[in-house]
Amino acid sequence: MQTRDTDSSPRPGPHGPADTGASQEGRVLVVDDDPRQRYEVASCLARAGLQVFECEDGAAVLDGIEEVHPHLVILDINSPHRDGDLIARDIIDRHPDVKILLMTGDPERARSANEAHLKVFTVMEKPVPLRALVRFVTSSVAASKEIRRGAARAFRYR
């Protein structure tokens, strides 16, 4: 798994987060088998100040979640080793506090994912305008962080 952050982890190109305290802003796991698509999304989110991790296929997602504890997973539905809908169900079952954004370039897959009533945060069709994606992801991460803080406070005061 790769990260796009200010640390020395391998990352192609001169992309990293803006100097905004990325680790405080939130963690996002980008899962896409297309390296160009994954790089574009991850780089854009890193420049917005998010700590971004990458997985190239759905087989490693659950291990990746255990490792980095992301606030949001951006998951390509068309995973080569396992269907993204099934991966999303596994994430929901094992990590209900992690928000999931499903993405696909296939309008029919987007429609079927919506009709499946998965408990995902949203389903988006590619190509997604990057500015819109950044706004959506940052607001989703903020909501996730607030939910986690509330759960931690409730647990402390039991």
Beta strands, then each sheet from edge to edge (+ up, - down):
strand 1: 2-4
strand 2: 27-31
strand 3: 51-55
strand 4: 72-76
strand 5: 99-104
strand 6: 122-125
sheet 1: 1+ 3- 2- 4- 5- 6-
end
